[in-house]
Amino acid sequence: MAVIAHAQNAAADSGLRGRLLTAIHRVQENRARRAVYRQTVRELNALTTRDLDDLGINRSMITRLAHEAAWGSAQ
């Protein structure tokens, strides 16, 4: 009987622990993606209009390109 109670407690603990670790992982992943987004926006905004033209990028495209760099392209 004690073995069953111990197994149930371990399962509940690992379930809660698993959900907590998953949530922490998601927060870290989103933080990293936001950092990629901000860095991309910062670097593209630092370029001159001529440099952007050479790359085929218009200033109005910067936020979309940064979003694609961080989260991938929307399909």
N, CA, C and O of each residue as an XYZ file, in Angstrom:
300
protein
N       0.812     -1.186      0.000
C       0.000      0.000      0.000
C       0.866      1.265      0.000
O       0.565      2.237     -0.693
N       1.927      1.234      0.775
C       2.819      2.390      0.843
C       3.529      2.610     -0.492
O       3.816      3.743     -0.876
N       3.806      1.511     -1.190
C       4.469      1.624     -2.484
C       3.570      2.338     -3.481
O       4.046      3.162     -4.262
N       2.283      2.036     -3.465
C       1.326      2.672     -4.381
C       1.213      4.156     -4.069
O       1.213      4.981     -4.984
N       1.117      4.505     -2.803
C       1.020      5.916     -2.413
C       2.277      6.671     -2.827
O       2.192      7.802     -3.304
N       3.432      6.061     -2.648
C       4.686      6.691     -3.036
C       4.746      6.893     -4.554
O       5.202      7.934     -5.027
N       4.286      5.898     -5.307
C       4.297      6.000     -6.770
C       3.354      7.104     -7.233
O       3.677      7.826     -8.176
N       2.202      7.252     -6.596
C       1.253      8.301     -6.979
C       1.821      9.680     -6.666
O       1.668     10.612     -7.457
N       2.477      9.813     -5.512
C       3.098     11.093     -5.161
C       4.210     11.447     -6.139
O       4.352     12.608     -6.524
N       4.992     10.463     -6.539
C       6.078     10.702     -7.489
C       5.524     11.116     -8.839
O       6.075     11.994     -9.502
N       4.423     10.477     -9.249
C       3.807     10.829    -10.534
C       3.242     12.237    -10.501
O       3.383     12.986    -11.468
N       2.599     12.609     -9.388
C       2.054     13.963     -9.267
C       3.172     14.988     -9.256
O       3.058     16.047     -9.873
N       4.253     14.675     -8.555
C       5.394     15.579     -8.482
C       6.040     15.752     -9.854
O       6.347     16.870    -10.267
N       6.241     14.641    -10.553
C       6.867     14.746    -11.864
C       5.933     15.433    -12.853
O       6.406     16.115    -13.761
N       4.632     15.272    -12.704
C       3.687     15.957    -13.578
C       3.751     17.460    -13.389
O       3.842     18.218    -14.354
N       3.704     17.881    -12.135
C       3.806     19.302    -11.829
C       5.184     19.826    -12.214
O       5.320     20.904    -12.793
N       6.199     19.039    -11.880
C       7.566     19.431    -12.220
C       7.736     19.513    -13.729
O       8.386     20.426    -14.239
N       7.154     18.562    -14.435
C       7.244     18.567    -15.890
C       6.573     19.781    -16.496
O       7.103     20.404    -17.416
N       5.389     20.117    -15.967
C       4.686     21.309    -16.480
C       5.460     22.577    -16.169
O       5.517     23.494    -16.987
N       6.053     22.627    -14.989
C       6.837     23.798    -14.614
C       8.079     23.934    -15.491
O       8.406     25.030    -15.945
N       8.766     22.823    -15.728
C       9.946     22.864    -16.588
C       9.577     23.247    -18.023
O      10.318     23.973    -18.685
N       8.431     22.757    -18.499
C       7.968     23.121    -19.838
C       7.690     24.616    -19.913
O       8.062     25.267    -20.889
N       7.038     25.165    -18.892
C       6.734     26.599    -18.869
C       8.022     27.421    -18.840
O       8.134     28.430    -19.536
N       8.984     26.992    -18.039
C      10.260     27.704    -17.968
C      10.970     27.651    -19.315
O      11.542     28.644    -19.764
N      10.928     26.484    -19.954
C      11.551     26.338    -21.267
C      10.896     27.276    -22.281
O      11.588     27.910    -23.077
N       9.568     27.365    -22.256
C       8.856     28.261    -23.171
C       9.234     29.714    -22.948
O       9.429     30.463    -23.905
N       9.339     30.115    -21.690
C       9.727     31.493    -21.370
C      11.130     31.783    -21.898
O      11.367     32.838    -22.486
N      12.055     30.853    -21.693
C      13.420     31.046    -22.175
C      13.465     31.112    -23.695
O      14.192     31.928    -24.263
N      12.690     30.254    -24.354
C      12.658     30.256    -25.817
C      12.077     31.566    -26.349
O      12.608     32.138    -27.301
N      10.994     32.039    -25.742
C      10.399     33.303    -26.178
C      11.336     34.477    -25.931
O      11.400     35.406    -26.736
N      12.058     34.434    -24.827
C      13.021     35.500    -24.532
C      14.126     35.517    -25.589
O      14.535     36.584    -26.045
N      14.602     34.350    -25.972
C      15.652     34.258    -26.993
C      15.118     34.746    -28.345
O      15.825     35.436    -29.079
N      13.878     34.390    -28.673
C      13.299     34.842    -29.939
C      13.125     36.353    -29.961
O      13.388     36.995    -30.978
N      12.682     36.926    -28.840
C      12.548     38.387    -28.772
C      13.902     39.067    -28.911
O      13.998     40.138    -29.510
N      14.946     38.458    -28.367
C      16.292     39.015    -28.494
C      16.744     39.007    -29.951
O      17.350     39.971    -30.421
N      16.449     37.915    -30.668
C      16.779     37.845    -32.099
C      16.012     38.929    -32.854
O      16.574     39.607    -33.714
N      14.738     39.090    -32.534
C      13.914     40.107    -33.191
C      14.503     41.500    -32.965
O      14.699     42.259    -33.915
N      14.785     41.831    -31.702
C      15.318     43.170    -31.391
C      16.671     43.405    -32.049
O      16.933     44.496    -32.555
N      17.530     42.392    -32.046
C      18.849     42.545    -32.660
C      18.719     42.743    -34.167
O      19.429     43.567    -34.745
N      17.833     42.007    -34.801
C      17.641     42.138    -36.247
C      17.128     43.527    -36.594
O      17.622     44.159    -37.528
N      16.141     44.001    -35.848
C      15.606     45.350    -36.082
C      16.704     46.388    -35.885
O      16.849     47.310    -36.688
N      17.472     46.234    -34.815
C      18.541     47.196    -34.515
C      19.586     47.227    -35.628
O      20.013     48.300    -36.056
N      19.997     46.043    -36.097
C      21.030     45.989    -37.128
C      20.530     46.513    -38.466
O      21.260     47.220    -39.162
N      19.301     46.180    -38.836
C      18.779     46.667    -40.112
C      18.517     48.170    -40.069
O      18.732     48.863    -41.063
N      18.054     48.677    -38.929
C      17.847     50.121    -38.811
C      19.157     50.890    -38.840
O      19.173     52.070    -39.191
N      20.257     50.239    -38.476
C      21.563     50.905    -38.482
C      22.113     51.076    -39.895
O      23.003     51.896    -40.118
N      21.590     50.307    -40.848
C      22.068     50.408    -42.224
C      21.522     51.670    -42.883
O      20.446     52.157    -42.538
N      22.284     52.180    -43.830
C      21.811     53.333    -44.588
C      20.763     52.866    -45.593
O      20.642     51.677    -45.887
N      20.017     53.824    -46.105
C      19.000     53.501    -47.100
C      19.649     52.892    -48.339
O      19.084     51.998    -48.969
N      20.828     53.376    -48.680
C      21.533     52.818    -49.836
C      21.919     51.355    -49.594
O      21.772     50.515    -50.482
N      22.411     51.058    -48.394
C      22.759     49.667    -48.059
C      21.523     48.772    -48.130
O      21.578     47.661    -48.657
N      20.414     49.267    -47.598
C      19.171     48.487    -47.652
C      18.721     48.274    -49.094
O      18.263     47.191    -49.455
N      18.855     49.316    -49.915
C      18.497     49.181    -51.336
C      19.361     48.124    -52.015
O      18.868     47.349    -52.835
N      20.645     48.093    -51.676
C      21.536     47.078    -52.244
C      21.087     45.668    -51.865
O      21.259     44.725    -52.637
N      20.512     45.534    -50.671
C      20.022     44.236    -50.206
C      18.602     43.936    -50.695
O      18.093     42.830    -50.515
N      17.975     44.931    -51.312
C      16.603     44.755    -51.779
C      15.590     44.862    -50.655
O      14.523     44.250    -50.708
N      15.927     45.638    -49.644
C      15.055     45.787    -48.477
C      14.595     47.238    -48.377
O      15.392     48.169    -48.491
N      13.315     47.406    -48.164
C      12.746     48.717    -47.912
C      12.611     48.865    -46.399
O      12.413     47.867    -45.706
N      12.710     50.074    -45.876
C      12.620     50.277    -44.421
C      11.307     49.752    -43.849
O      11.267     49.307    -42.701
N      10.251     49.798    -44.622
C       8.965     49.309    -44.132
C       8.943     47.790    -43.971
O       8.020     47.250    -43.361
N       9.934     47.104    -44.503
C      10.002     45.643    -44.421
C      10.772     45.152    -43.199
O      10.775     43.954    -42.914
N      11.417     46.047    -42.483
C      12.337     45.651    -41.411
C      11.632     44.836    -40.333
O      12.133     43.782    -39.942
N      10.492     45.295    -39.847
C       9.832     44.565    -38.757
C       9.360     43.193    -39.215
O       9.427     42.233    -38.447
N       8.885     43.083    -40.448
C       8.453     41.777    -40.960
C       9.636     40.830    -41.091
O       9.542     39.657    -40.731
N      10.749     41.340    -41.607
C      11.937     40.509    -41.748
C      12.482     40.073    -40.384
O      12.944     38.943    -40.229
N      12.425     40.961    -39.411
C      12.887     40.613    -38.069
C      11.971     39.545    -37.455
O      12.435     38.625    -36.782
N      10.683     39.684    -37.695
C       9.728     38.692    -37.189
C      10.011     37.330    -37.822
O       9.997     36.308    -37.136
N      10.264     37.320    -39.112
C      10.587     36.055    -39.797
C      11.901     35.471    -39.287
O      12.038     34.253    -39.183
N      12.870     36.334    -38.967
C      14.146     35.845    -38.438
C      13.961     35.185    -37.084
O      14.622     34.192    -36.780
N      13.069     35.727    -36.273
C      12.872     35.206    -34.923
C      11.913     34.033    -34.878
O      12.187     33.039    -34.205
N      10.786     34.129    -35.585
C       9.743     33.121    -35.475
C       9.524     32.315    -36.743
O       8.678     31.421    -36.767
N      10.255     32.611    -37.775
C      10.074     31.894    -39.031
C       9.001     32.559    -39.881
O       8.247     33.408    -39.406
N       8.948     32.163    -41.125
C       7.982     32.789    -42.034
C       6.601     32.205    -41.822
O       6.449     31.017    -41.539
N       5.607     33.048    -41.961
C       4.216     32.604    -41.851
C       3.812     31.938    -43.146
O       3.994     32.498    -44.227
N       3.265     30.749    -43.038
C       2.868     30.035    -44.255
C       1.398     29.858    -44.325
O       0.891     29.277    -45.284
